[in-house]
Amino acid sequence: MKVEGKELAIACARAVAENKAEDIRVIDVKGLSSITDYMVVCSGNSLPHLKALMRDTEVIVQEKHDAKPYSGEGRAETKWVVLDYFDVMVHIMHVDSRVEYDLENLWPDAQEVEWEE
C-alpha cells in the first residue's frame, strides 16, 4: 500500500524509530516551505548509526509502504543525510549537527505531528 504526505511522514518516523534514532520529530511545513510538506528530523549518535538509519529506513519504508525516495543526499561522514520522498524529507543528523543547524526552529509556525502509536 503506497502512502504519501502525512501518512508517509509517520511511516518514516516509525522506520527510524525501529533503528533506535533519537529525538524523532515530524513537522508539518505545508504552506511554509517551498520544498516539502513534511519534515522528519532525527538524530543518530555515531557515523555507523547514521549509515544504518539511512540504509534501513529506505528499505523499511519501501517494503512496508511501497515508497522509494527520489534521492538521498549526503554521506554519514558529513553528519547529515537526507532521504527525499518529495512531499516528505527525512533529515538524519548527528547530534552535533542537529544542535548546530536547529532545523526544527526554521519554521516557528509549523505544527508538530504526533506519530507514535
KAKA-V889628 format. One line per field, one symbol per residue. ss: DSSP state (a for helix, b for strand, c for the rest). psi: psi as a letter, one per 30 degrees, with the letter a starting at -180 (. if undefined). Layout:
# KAKA-V889628
ss=???
psi=???
This chain:
# KAKA-V889628
ss=ccccaaaaaaaaaaaaaacccbbbbbbbcccccccccbbbbbbbccaaaaaaaaaaaaaaaaaaacccccbbbccaaacbbbbbcccbbbbbbbaaaaaaacaaacccccbbbcccc
psi=jkllbeeeeeeeeeeeefghllhkkkkjgkffkfflekkkklklgleeeeeeeeeeeeeeeeefghkkkelkklleffgjlkkjgdfkkjjjkkeeeeeefhefgfiffkkkkkfk.
